[in-house]
Every structure is written in C-alpha cells, then in structure tokens.
C-alpha cells in the first residue's frame, strides 16, 4: 500500500493487518483516535474497523477538499480539486459534518484536542491508548482565532503555538488526573517540511531538501518520549528509530503480543530505558513513490541510489499559502557519512569502496524481499492492500 489516498482511491489498509490499536485492544486497552486517518476513504475502511473503539476526525489530509487555501469554492473544471467533495468530518463510522470554510477549518485542531482530553478523563481508570493525529501544520494553515496576531512568523507561527498549546493540554490533563507517571507520551511527525510553501512551511534544520524526498530533510523528524521513572528526562539519542518501531516498542512496554505477520519495526524499549546501548537497527531502506528503493542506510552510512527526485533548491518558494514550483532532478549514486556530513553534501564513495559494495548487496536483499520499481524487481514478500469495490 503506497501513496497519499485521494477521494476515489481504490485501495485501503488491508483489514487483515494488525495495528497498534487492534493489538492493544486485544490486550485490554481502550483505544481512541482523533485526527487524520489517510488509510482508507470510506467505511468499512475507517479506524473503528482497525482496532479503535472511538474515532473523530477526517479520512485524509485537510488540503484534500474542494476549496482553495482561503476556503473559497473551486469552480475551475481543469483543477482536480473541483472534483473532490467537501472535507468530511467523521464520528465513529458515519459522516456527521463537512468542513466548508477556513473558519471551520481553524476550529479543527482545538476540537481534536478537546476530544482527546475528554477521552483521557473518561478512561482514566482503565488502560488506554490515545492516538492524536493533528492535521496541521500541513497546508492550508488555519490557526485558531485565539492565536491570531501572537507570532512574528504569521499564520505558521500561530499554528505552531496552537500545537504547542494542544500538547500542553494533554500534559496538563495527565497531571491533573494523576496519570503522568504511568503514561508513555510520544510526540513526533510523519515527514519533513513542504519547503515550496515558503513561510507556510517549516524548517528542515539544515538537512537536505524536504517532504516528498528521501533526503534527510524529508525523512528526519523530531521525536520526544516521556515516561517518568522509565525513560530518563533530558537524554538525547541519535539512533535510527522510525515510526515503524513504535508498534513493537509499545508491545514490549505493555506486554501485548506482536502481530502474527512479519513487520519491519524493531523494539527500542531496552535502549530507551537504559538497559541496552547497542542500536537495535543497523540497516534501513528508504522506499518512495509506488515502490522505489531510493536509498540504503547502514549504521551511519547512507548510500543514495540512482533515482529521480523532487527538489526545492532550484526555484523560488511560495509565500502566504501559495506553493512554489517543485523541480525534479536525476540523482546519481552517492555515499554519505551522516556522522560527519548530516547535510549530505560530500560524496565519499571513492574513499570507501568496500562500504559501497556492502550496501549494494544490502539493496539486493531488499529488492528480493520487497521489490523495486526502479530496477523492475517484484518482491517475494509483498502483502496486498484492500481493494475498495
């Protein structure tokens, strides 16, 4: 299953796959999700069919609607957005409302936060799993009116302030309900900034490129974990933990059972709790597009394989919510030592031919297992998505 699902997409997450929610629900947890799903566009491919007891949110990103950045209806028939429906708001398994203006959209983050706080309070005497998937700071930016004019960085800064407020509300609720010491809190993101949106995008922090690329600026994101008494506060860890590792790590922390089918995530709990110092992952594969193997990571080495990539470095970025041009460039094979060159500026493959050879062999293992559209390889172990009729 690949790609950002649009209205009318014919694939969804296969119901035979086990999610964090279904695993923890089977272990006795109450499960709730609030926010963006993006794994299926119609019932029965919404969260309550994948282990969540409660869901309130939207089926995909909030820019997938029939409105422009200011919330105005799009009437140009040559614009694909004109064919999209209003943004549906879902409660459980039913569409209960539609978001049809920027004013409506600006209330969404607060509503998701309030619902999350309510879920915590309602389930404070039970083990619970809460997944809050905020839709912003993805464009179009629409901060709540309570933050208007409070940031020198304009609407983007206001949106970050609102997200900070939201996390604060969760923390405050955990403290008030005396749940903080027995709750694992994870805050992270899904990808780097959409840089062509200029002042409505974030910063890649000096890493190369941004969203929709497999460069470090597109794939490295912050990750905070709080578990008082278990995870030491203030520690910084540079190991290669990914969002895929959250599932097996939480399984280890809760005593739940791993999925029956193989998964790519690894358990980081021993590292997080200080019981191990060795990185549990040495190898990582960067797939993009439908099934393109673009890079291989081995320890602190990153081998960039030949591929076509988006680039934000060649054209002027947009401003005020208008996106600039994204160019596409052919990328040649290169080797980067991320320990000394996290910005991926210096190709050192001529200095380390033995590392290149090893990593090319690792790439072949991935192609045999999962395939690779760039080299026209069909993987042996691909699992199919659900097909929507």
N, C-alpha and C positions, 0 to 999 in steps of 0.2 A: 504494500500500500504506500503510494507516494503522492506528492503534490498537495497544493492547497485546494481543498474541495470547494467548488463553486456551486451555486444553485443549479440543479440538473445533473450534477455529477452522479455517475452510476456505480461508484464504489463506496465502501464504508469499512470501518473496522470489523473484522470477522467476529461474530459473537462467540466463536469457539476459543478466541484468545482470552487469557485471564489478565485482568487489570489489577492495579494496586487495590482498587475499591472492592472488586469481587473477592480477592484473596483475604483482605482484612474483614470483609463482611462474613466470610465463612469462619473467620477466627473469633467472631463475636462482637465486632465493631459496628457502630452506627456510622453510616457513610453519607457525606453530603458534598455536593459540588455546586459552586456558584461562579458563573462567568462564561468564558468561551470554550466550546467543545471542539468543533472542527474535525470530528472523526466520523461524521455521518449527517446527512442533511434532512432526513425525515425519519419519523417513527416507523419501525422499531429500532432505529439505529442511534438513539439518544442515550444519555448517561444512565437513566434508570434501568436500561436493559444490559448494562455492563457493570453492575455491582453497586451503583449509587442508590441509596434509599430516597434521597432528595436531590432535585436539580432545579435551579432557577438561573436562566441565562440565555445565551444566543447560540445558534448552531454553528456559526463560523465568525470570521473576523468582522468587525463592525464597519469596515470600509466596503464590504460586500452588500451594498444596498443600492437603491435606485436614486440616490441623492449625490450631490457634489459635496465638496469639503465644507460648504456653508449650510448644508442641509436643504438645498434647493432641488426640486424635482428635475431629473434629467429627461429631456424630450428629444434629444438628437438620436435618431434611429441608427446612426453609424457608431454610436457609443454603446459597447456591450452592457454597460451598467443600466441602460434604459430598458433592457430585457429582464433585469433582476427584480424580484419582489421587494416590498418594504422589509426592513430588518425585523424578523420575528422575535418576540420575547416568549420564552418557553417556561412553563411551570410543570415540572414532572414530565408528562408525556403529551402535553397539549400546548398549543399556541394560545397565549392569553392576551397578547397585546402586540403592537407593532411600534417600532421607533421610526418616526417620520420627520424628525427635525433635529437640528443641532441642539436646541434647547432640551428636547427629550433625551438626547444622547448624553448631554452634560450631567444628567442625573444618574446615569447607569452605575458609575463606579461607587457612588455613595450607596445606592440601593444594594449592590452586591456586598458591600462592607456591612451594612445593617443586617442583611440576611445571614451573613456569616456569624456576626456577633450573636444573633438570635439562636442560631444553630448550636453554638457553643453553650449558651446558657440553658437551652432545652435539654442538652445531653451531657451536662456536667457530671452527672452521677454514673455515666456509662463510658466505656472506652469508645472513642470516636475518631474518625478520620475526616478531616475537612480539607477540600481542595478548592482554593480560591484562585481562579484564573482570570485576572484582570484583563480587560480588552485593550487598555491603554498603558503606555504611551504610543501605541501604534497610531498612525494617522487614520482618519482625521482627528486631530486633537480637539477635545471638548471638555475643558476643566469645569468643575462646579463653580457656580457664581460666588461661593464663599471664599474662593481663592483668587478671584479676578483682581488684577492690579497689584498683587503681592510679590511678584517676581520681576526682576530686571530682565530676565530671559523670556518674557512674554508668556504666551499660552503654554509653550513646552515646559517652562519652569514652573508654571502654575500646576500643570498636570503632575509633575514630579512631586510637588508639595502635597498634592491630594493623595498620591500613592503613599507618600510618607505618613500622612495622616491615617490612611487606611491601615497600614501595618501597625501604627501606634494604637489604633482602636482594638486590634486583635490582641496585642501585647497587654493592653490595659485590662481587657476582659479576662484574659488568662490569669492576670494578677488578682483581679477582684474576686474571681471565683476560686482562687487558691488552687489553680491548675498548672501554674507555670513550671513547677519543679517536676511534674510528671508528664510533660508535653514536649514532644520534639517539634520544633519550629524550623521550617526550611523556607528560605526566600531566595528565589533565583529567577532567571529569564530563559527565553527559548532561543534567542539569536541576537546578533549584534544590530547596530542601528541602520536604518534605511537612509543612508547618507545623502542621497539625491534630494531629500526633503529639507536639507539645509537647517534652518533654525527650528524646524519641527521634527528634527531627528536628534538622536543622542550623540554621544562621543564613543569612538572605539578605543579611546585611551592610548593612542599611539600605535595600536595594532593595525595591520594592513587591511584595507578595504572594509566591507561591512556586510550587512544582511544579504542573503541570496548569493553568497560566495563561500568557498571553503577555506579562504584565508582566515588567519586568526581573528581579524576584526569582525568576521561574520559568525564565528563559532565560539569564541571565548566570551563568557558572561560571568558576572559576579555570582557567588554562592555563599549564603550565610546559613549556618546551622546553630541553633541554640537548644541545648539540653542540659539544664543546670545539674551539676553533680556527676555528669557523664562525659560531656564534651567541654574541655577547658575553654573558658572565655578568653578572647584575645589572641588565640592561636591563628597562625596563617599557614595554609597548606597549599603547595603548588603542584600536588599530584594531579594526574589526569582523571578527575572524576567527571562523569557525564550525567545528564538527566536519566539515562537508561539505568544508572546504578542506584537510583532512589528506591526502585522496587525491591531488589534483593537486600539492600541495606535496611529498609524498614521491615522486611520479612525477618531478618536476623534480630532486629531490635524488639520485635513483638512476639517472636516465637511462632509466627504463622508458617504456612507451607509454601514452598516455591511453586511456580507454575509447573504443570506436567510437561509442557513442551519446552524445548531449549530456548533460552533468552540470551541476549548479548551483554546484559548488565552484570556487574560483579559487586560483591559485598565489601563496602568500605567501612563497616562498623568497627572492626579492630583498629583501623588507623584512626578513626575519629575519636575513639575512646582511649587512645594512647596505649593499646595493648599490642600494637604492631607498628613497625616503622617502614617496612618494605611496601612499595607501591603494588597493589594487587593487579594493576593493569600495566603491561609493557607494550601492548600493541593495540592500535586503534585505527579504524578505517573511516575515511571521510567520503560518504556517498552523497551525491546531489543529483538534481534532475530526476528523471524517472528511476534510473538505476546506474548512475555514472560513478565509477570509482575514480575520484579525483586526487586523493592524497592517502599516504600511509604514514602513521606515526609509530615510531619505535623508541621508547624511552624519551629522550629529549631531542631526537631526530625527527624531522618531517620531510618526507620525500613527496614533492609535488609532481604528479604525473601529467603528461600532456593532455590538455583539455581546453575547451572554450569557456571563458569566464566572464561574468559581468564585471564592470569596473566603474568606480565613482571618481577616478583620478584624472579623467581626461576632459570632462565637460563641467560647465558651471552648474552648481547646485541650485535648487529652487529656494523659495522663501515663502513665508506666510501660508504654508499649507499646500503650495504648488510644487509638484515634483519636477526636478530637473532630469536631464537625459541620462540614461544608463547605457554606457558603451559596452561593447563585447570585444574581447581580445583573445587571441590564441596564446595559451600559456605553454611554455616549453618545460621539459623536465628540469627540476632543480632540487637541491638538497639544502635544508636549512638546519642549523644548530640552534634550537629555540632557547637553550640555556644561555647562549651568548648573543643571540640575534632574534628576540621575540617579534621584531618587526618584519621578519622575513625579507631582509634587504640583500643578503650576501649568499650567493650560491657557492657552496663549498664541496660539491660532488667530486671535483678534480682532486681534492685533498683526501677524500675518504671513499675510494672506490669499493672497499670491502663492505662499507655500510650500505652503499647503493645496491650492491649485489644482494646483500641480505634482505633489504627492504623490497627489492623487486621480486624476490622469492616469496616474501610475505604477501605481496599483491596477488601473486598467482594462487595462493591459498584462498584468499578472499574471492577471487573470480571463480574458482572451482566451487566454493560454498554458496556464494550469493549472486554470482554473475557480474557482468559489467557491460553496459550498453556501448561504451566507447570502443571496446575491443570485441564486441559482438559475442559475448560469452553468456551462456544460460547457466545459472547456478543450480546446483543439485538440491538445495535445501530451502528454496523459496516457499513461503506459505502465502496462500492466496487471500485477497480481501473478500468481503461480502459483496455480492453483486445485487444492486438495487433494481428491482423489477418496475 
